[in-house]
Each structure stands twice: as C-alpha cells, then as structure tokens.
Amino acid sequence: MEANHNFKSWRDLLGQAIKNSQEKHRLAHEMGVKPVTLKRWASGESRPREENIRRLARALPTDLSGPFFSLIEAEFPSLSQEEVVQHPIVPEIPAELYAQAMQIYTQMPLSLAYNALYELIFSRALEHFDPEKRGMSLVLVACVPPVGGQKVRCLRQLRGMGTPPWERDLSRRTIFLGSESAAGSAVMNYRGVSVSSRDADTFTPANWTDYEQSAIASPILRQARIAGALLASSARPHYFDEAHQTLLDHYAHLTALLFRPEEFYDSADIMLGVMPPLAQQLPYFENFDQRVALKFEEARLRRTTITIQQASLRAWQDIAEELLQISPH
C-alpha cells in the first residue's frame, strides 16, 4: 500500500484504509465526522471541503501521507503538504525548564517570583506547543474567590500569551468562565478535557471566543485541591492530540507554582454556574475603574483601609455575581 501506483486516486486510498473497521472509526473520531461520511468520500458520493481534506491528511498513518498528497494534487491544488502535516511534539517538559523554575521559586522574593515564573513558563510553553506559529493562545484561568463562605461559582482569565492572530500579551483581556466552558469542565472533573472543533459532536462544553477553533484544558492542582485551569486554544480545528493533552497536564503541574496555598479549593467548595458569552460580558467591564473607586469610597466611609488588589477583587466579585444572574439563553 505504500507505492503511489497501488492507488488510482485519493478516494481509492481512503477506501483501502477504511476497509479495516477499527481504522475507519479511528479516522472518523480524530476528524470529528461520522464513519459513513468517510465511506461516501471514498465512493465519490460526496466531495469533502478543503478543511476536511486537511483533517484527513493529519489523521492518516504516516506511511500513507506521501501517496495521499500526490493523489490530491490535481483536485486540491492549493493544499501544500508542508502546510497541512503537523509535526509531532515531544510530550515532556525539558528538565532544564524545571530547574530554572525551581531556582526562581526558591531564590526570588515573592513580589518578583510570580512575574518571573509566569514569563518563563508561558513563553517556553507557547514555543513548545506552537513552534511553527500557526496560531495559538495559552491562558491562566483561576477560581474567583467566593464571598462569605459561599462556593466558587466561576473562573476568570487572569493572564495569557498568544501567537497571531492572537496578541502576544493577553493580560489586558479577561473573560469569566463557568460550567459551560472547557476550563470549567476541567476544574469540575479534575482532569484534562479536549474540544476538537467548534462543530464537533461532543459532550464537553465550550465557550468560544474570537479565533478559537479547538481547545484543551488541564486543571491546576496542589495536594488534591484546585486553583483553576490552564487553557490552550488553537486557530485551527483538530489541532490537538493526546500528546498535546499530556504536555498541557505537565505544564499545569508547573503552573501551580503561580498560586498561593489559600488560592486552592477543595472539590466540595466548587459549584460552577453558567456564564454568558464574552459579547454579553464586555459591557460589564467598561466601568471597572469606577467600580474599584467605589470600593475605596465604601472603605473610607467605614473608616477602614484596603489595597488596590483587594478593591479590584471585590469589583470582579460583583461583576461575577451580576453575570451569574444572566439567563444562559
């Protein structure tokens, strides 16, 4: 099956590949389509879109990718093998990165260590996940501290980095996430989750934002308590595989260094609600500075003092509570 002359067309190649029922279901699962769809493509009953051909090229076994590209050249001349084929990643963090992170964690003052650790971990992780800069974002999502003994009801994006079409520094952007999101699912279930594409038939929820076409998330844990999630998003559908998920889990373990002990919660203290899409959240962020100023004024009237961090947190808590009241519809 390895020589080009064994196949009359790419449809013939696909037909031979899916004669094995297990392989047919594997291809269908990785592409996010039904097995019968592959059969229709192979028989000529239907013609796949270019994006589906890209997915098929990535899902095919390595020994078939060369013949496949030779055979689709006439029907899909705009597709390039170098553009479509995704090179595998090493699903392990380099040992020297662990050493650098621990050196910062143990030797720098707390006031400096957080930013230094964040810059180190996220910049290296982004290079690891997206070496060819095909478009990816990596964001830190944290539990919003509950008010007065209540349960954690939502998460908020704190910081992040990206490659085009995302900005490099995503710290100026925020979004609240809940049970409707991949990050929320990772937090509630204590395990990594994956959403292969916007139109994937999956039970894993997703709260899509601009540019996102696929996403994976991993919980950030310490001693069985949880602080939030590490969320990776790609501008390409079906970008992530099991190796990416394993790698994100490892980076999530390292990212636990960015949180203080009191920022981790027991699973019994987490009950995420449903957050509205980003478009509905944005108007609530517009008067954030005024909300913070009001917190200082309230503290003055009570003859107490608060820091800018405390005032900002209370403002975010107010916004979170208001967003939770919005109907999920």
Secondary structure, DSSP 8 states (H G I E B T S, - for coil): --SGGG-SSHHHHHHHHTTSHHHHHHHHHHHTS-HHHHHHHHHTSS---HHHHHHHHHHS-HHHHHHHHHHHTTT-TT--HHHH-------S--HHHHHHHHHHHHHS-HHHHHHHHHHHHHHHHHHHH-TT--SEEEEEEEE---STT--B--EEEEEEEE-TTS-SB-TT---EE-TTSHHHHHHHHTS-EEE--TT---SS-----TT-SEEEEEEEEETTEEEEEEEEEESSTT---HHHHHHHHHHHHHHGGGS-GGG-B-GGGB-------HHHHHHHHTTHHHHHHHHHHHHHHTT----HHHHHHHHHHHHHHHHHTS---
